[in-house]
């Protein structure tokens, strides 16, 4: 495990973008595992800037996203497909047919999950998986539970996750209660993992994830077992960790 300390969110974003861009440059046909939410937005903005300067080429890149709300389609401005298009894909030369996100409109849970597991297998696995960290220690939408979910599955979102995400919706009632998400096995099979964390509200979860017991009650704790984990976190997120 390598930990890079950033001054703030902007510095964290730039350092994370450096790692992602290095992956693209070293392996132009790489498979990026991507995330949504507020944490990666700054890194995506930096990647777009470097692309526009001619420093990055996405034409051979494939991407697979961690998750999608069940019941939301690509046209919904709260779907993660819409998020990725708006925050990255529409601004670089990636082939949109090589960008994959769980099908939120597939109501047959078993079918949706099996199809997404097949997508991950067909692209040859993930070279680097970008992750954020939930306040309760979730990664993707793998919420705290009694066991580590292995592969893509449908999850009932916890109240804390609904609370954290309601700022993106008109009201809490509009926040979906379920989502499709990669499982822990999918995530852990990535060749590299990049965890980005910002803010004091994540400090306790980050400390427990990196140095606490490995338990499904804090899903991110399983990352301790990965052979190539890089953490980029700002000073506030690292405030409870002695470095």
C-alpha positions in Angstrom: 0.0 0.0 0.0 1.3 3.4 -1.0 -0.3 6.6 0.5 0.1 10.0 -1.1 -0.8 13.0 1.0 -2.4 15.9 -0.8 -2.9 19.4 0.5 -6.5 19.6 -0.5 -9.2 18.3 -2.9 -7.5 20.1 -5.9 -4.1 18.6 -5.1 -5.7 15.2 -4.5 -7.4 15.4 -7.9 -4.3 16.3 -9.8 -2.3 13.5 -8.1 -5.0 11.0 -8.9 -5.2 12.2 -12.5 -1.4 11.8 -12.8 -1.7 8.1 -11.9 -4.6 7.5 -14.3 -2.9 9.3 -17.1 0.3 7.3 -16.6 -1.8 4.1 -17.0 -3.2 5.4 -20.3 0.2 6.4 -21.6 1.8 3.2 -20.6 -1.0 1.0 -22.0 -3.1 2.9 -24.5 -5.7 0.1 -24.8 -6.1 -0.2 -21.0 -9.3 -0.9 -19.2 -10.2 1.8 -16.6 -12.5 1.0 -13.8 -14.3 4.3 -13.1 -16.3 5.8 -10.3 -18.9 8.5 -9.8 -19.8 11.0 -7.1 -18.1 14.1 -6.0 -14.7 12.6 -5.3 -13.5 11.9 -8.9 -14.9 15.0 -10.6 -11.7 17.0 -10.1 -9.6 14.2 -11.5 -11.8 13.9 -14.6 -11.5 17.6 -15.1 -7.7 17.4 -15.0 -7.8 14.5 -17.5 -10.0 16.5 -19.9 -7.6 19.4 -19.6 -4.6 17.2 -20.5 -6.5 15.7 -23.4 -7.4 19.1 -24.8 -3.7 20.0 -24.6 -2.8 16.9 -26.7 -1.2 15.1 -23.8 -3.6 12.2 -23.6 -5.4 10.0 -26.1 -8.4 8.0 -25.1 -9.2 6.4 -28.5 -8.2 2.9 -27.5 -9.3 3.1 -23.8 -12.1 0.9 -22.5 -14.0 1.8 -19.3 -16.2 -0.1 -16.9 -18.1 1.8 -14.2 -18.7 0.5 -10.6 -22.4 1.0 -10.4 -25.7 2.4 -11.5 -29.0 3.2 -9.8 -31.7 0.6 -10.5 -34.6 2.2 -12.4 -32.6 5.0 -14.0 -31.8 5.1 -17.7 -29.1 7.0 -19.6 -31.4 10.0 -20.2 -32.0 10.6 -16.5 -29.8 13.5 -15.4 -29.2 11.6 -12.1 -28.1 8.3 -13.7 -24.4 7.5 -13.6 -24.3 7.0 -17.4 -25.4 10.7 -17.7 -22.8 11.7 -15.0 -20.0 10.0 -16.9 -21.0 11.4 -20.2 -21.2 14.9 -18.7 -18.1 14.8 -16.6 -15.7 12.9 -18.9 -16.8 10.9 -22.0 -18.3 13.9 -23.9 -15.1 15.8 -23.6 -12.5 13.3 -24.7 -12.1 11.0 -27.7 -13.1 7.7 -26.0 -15.2 5.4 -28.1 -18.6 5.5 -26.3 -19.3 1.9 -27.4 -16.3 0.9 -25.2 -17.7 2.5 -22.1 -19.7 0.2 -19.9 -22.1 0.9 -17.0 -24.7 -1.5 -15.4 -28.0 -1.4 -17.1 -30.2 0.4 -14.6 -33.3 -0.1 -16.8 -33.0 -3.9 -16.6 -35.4 -4.9 -13.8 -34.5 -8.5 -13.9 -31.8 -8.4 -11.3 -30.2 -11.7 -12.1 -30.0 -10.9 -15.8 -28.5 -7.4 -15.2 -25.8 -8.7 -12.8 -24.9 -11.7 -15.0 -24.6 -9.5 -18.1 -22.3 -7.0 -16.3 -20.0 -9.8 -14.9 -19.8 -11.0 -18.5 -18.8 -7.5 -19.7 -16.0 -7.3 -17.2 -14.7 -10.8 -18.3 -15.0 -9.9 -22.0 -12.9 -6.8 -21.8 -10.2 -8.8 -20.1 -10.5 -7.4 -16.6 -9.6 -4.0 -15.1 -6.1 -2.5 -15.2 -6.8 0.2 -12.6 -9.9 0.6 -10.5 -10.7 4.1 -9.3 -12.6 4.2 -6.0 -14.1 6.8 -3.6 -14.9 6.0 0.0 -18.3 6.3 1.6 -18.8 7.8 5.0 -19.8 4.3 6.2 -16.8 2.7 4.5 -18.7 1.5 1.4 -16.9 1.2 -2.0 -19.0 1.2 -5.1 -22.4 0.5 -3.5 -21.1 -2.3 -1.4 -22.7 -1.4 1.8 -21.8 -2.7 5.3 -23.2 -6.2 5.8 -22.6 -9.6 7.2 -20.6 -10.9 4.2 -18.5 -9.6 1.3 -20.6 -9.7 -1.8 -18.5 -11.3 -4.5 -19.6 -10.1 -7.9 -22.1 -7.7 -9.5 -25.3 -7.6 -7.4 -28.3 -5.5 -6.5 -28.1 -3.7 -3.2 -30.6 -1.9 -1.0 -29.0 1.5 -0.2 -28.6 2.4 3.4 -30.1 5.5 4.9 -26.7 7.1 5.3 -26.0 6.6 1.6 -29.4 7.9 0.6 -28.8 10.9 2.9 -25.3 11.5 1.3 -26.8 11.3 -2.2 -29.9 13.3 -1.8 -28.1 16.6 -2.6 -28.0 15.5 -6.2 -31.8 15.0 -6.4 -34.8 17.4 -6.1 -35.8 15.6 -2.8 -34.9 12.6 -0.7 -38.0 10.8 -2.0 -36.4 11.0 -5.5 -33.3 9.1 -4.5 -33.4 5.5 -5.8 -33.5 2.8 -3.1 -31.5 0.2 -5.0 -28.5 0.1 -7.2 -26.5 -2.4 -9.3 -22.8 -2.5 -8.2 -19.7 -4.4 -8.8 -18.9 -6.8 -6.0 -15.8 -7.1 -3.9 -14.5 -9.9 -6.0 -14.8 -7.7 -9.2 -13.0 -4.8 -7.5 -10.3 -6.9 -5.9 -9.5 -8.6 -9.3 -8.4 -5.3 -10.7 -4.6 -5.2 -11.3 -4.3 -1.9 -9.5 -6.6 0.0 -7.2 -6.6 3.8 -6.7 -8.5 5.0 -3.7 -9.2 8.8 -3.5 -10.5 10.4 -0.3 -11.1 14.0 0.6 -12.5 15.8 3.7 -12.7 15.4 7.5 -16.0 13.5 7.3 -14.1 10.6 5.7 -11.2 10.5 8.2 -12.6 7.9 10.5 -13.7 5.6 7.7 -10.3 5.9 6.0 -8.4 5.1 9.2 -10.5 2.0 9.8 -10.4 0.9 6.2 -6.6 1.0 6.0 -5.6 0.0 9.6 -8.7 -1.6 11.2 -9.9 -5.2 11.1 -10.9 -6.6 7.7 -14.6 -7.0 8.0 -17.8 -6.7 5.8 -19.0 -4.2 8.4 -16.6 -1.8 6.7 -16.3 -3.0 3.1 -13.3 -0.8 2.2 -11.2 -2.7 4.8 -10.8 -5.6 2.3 -8.5 -3.3 0.2 -5.8 -4.1 2.7 -5.5 -7.4 1.0 -4.9 -6.0 -2.5 -1.3 -6.3 -3.8 -1.3 -3.0 -5.5 -3.3 -0.4 -3.6 -2.5 3.4 -4.0 -4.3 5.9 -1.7 -4.4 9.6 -2.5 -6.0 11.5 0.3 -6.0 15.1 1.5 -4.8 16.4 4.8 -8.2 16.4 6.4 -9.0 12.8 5.3 -5.6 11.7 6.7 -6.0 13.7 9.9 -6.5 10.6 12.1 -3.6 8.7 10.6 -0.1 9.2 11.9 2.3 9.5 8.9 
